[in-house]
Amino acid sequence: MKEMMNNKAVGFYFAVIAGLVAIISIIRYVAWAPAHDGLNSLILVALIAGLVIDIVLFFYDNSYLIVAATACYSIALFQLLADSVGSFVDMFQGIVMFGDSTQVGTIISISCFIAVSILASIIASFMKRVRD
């Protein structure tokens, strides 16, 4: 294991960070969404797929896989925001009609965690993940 870790470059560690933050995102989303009737299987599948790809990247370096992980995290983020438009509208209008405006803070915090995963994956895709 130590020999394998000595061969890794900075981009690898950004991919690991993306995976670790994705675990936090999955836990927060799974804990929050069912209680508010907002569990979307596409968001959950996309987050888990991105995490699985990051785990595969731990053992096998491939530039296409890091792009796929970034795409999975992006799909999860944009679907979460698209599902939450009603809550944002209610918050900005000061009404209770389309969603639950009290959940906007939680939605934003989950979105920020997913965005950190996206950013770390993008950085990892531009950096070397394995030393020569």
Secondary structure, DSSP 8 states (H G I E B T S, - for coil): -HHHHHTB-HHHHHHHHHHHHHHHHHHHHHHHTGGGT---HHHHHHHHHHHHHHHHHHHS--HHHHHHHHHHHHHHHHHHHHHTHHHHHHHHHT--SSS-GGGHHHHHHHHHHHHHHHHHHHHHHHS-SB--
